[in-house]
Amino acid sequence: MYRILVDADKCTGCRVCEAVCSTRILDNKGFNRKMAAIRVLFRGELEEDIRPVLCRQCRRPLCAENCPTESISRGGDGIVRISRNSCIGCGNCAEACPFGAVILHPDLDFPSKCDLCEGDPLCVKYCVAGALRLVHESNVGIE
């Protein structure tokens, strides 16, 4: 199973990741970083604490466990996805995610979360600071 690891110390807050992600979500018809499945959060008095937030592809995804229509599942490739066909947009998944990685946007009729761009994540590819890396979980000590 693959995951995107974030090195927050390298993140410059440029938000290129949000731009490329939202462009993909909007089927290359423009971009709106508020629709991205990755969010760059700025905290601290001077917004000096920069944190990219995205789905961690949890082993036991609480978003899926709390979905009343079973619209969230892990595929054979290990990627946790939301089925747009059966999702009713109730928001239980967003509430259940302890990382805030499931996004409910008023312009979309379904929640959005990182699906690793089907195995070739654009945010990793275009991260100029090298803050994002796609790794197999066997190469890191994470759960």
Buried (B, 14 or more C-beta within 10 A) or exposed (E): BBBBBBEEEBBEBBBBBBBBBBBBBBEEEEBBBEBBBBBBEEEEEEEEEBEBBBBBBBEEBBBBEBBEEEBBEBEEEBBBBBEEEEBEBBEBBBEBBEEEBBBBBEEBEBBBBBBBBEEEBBBBEBBEBEBBBBEEBEEEEEE
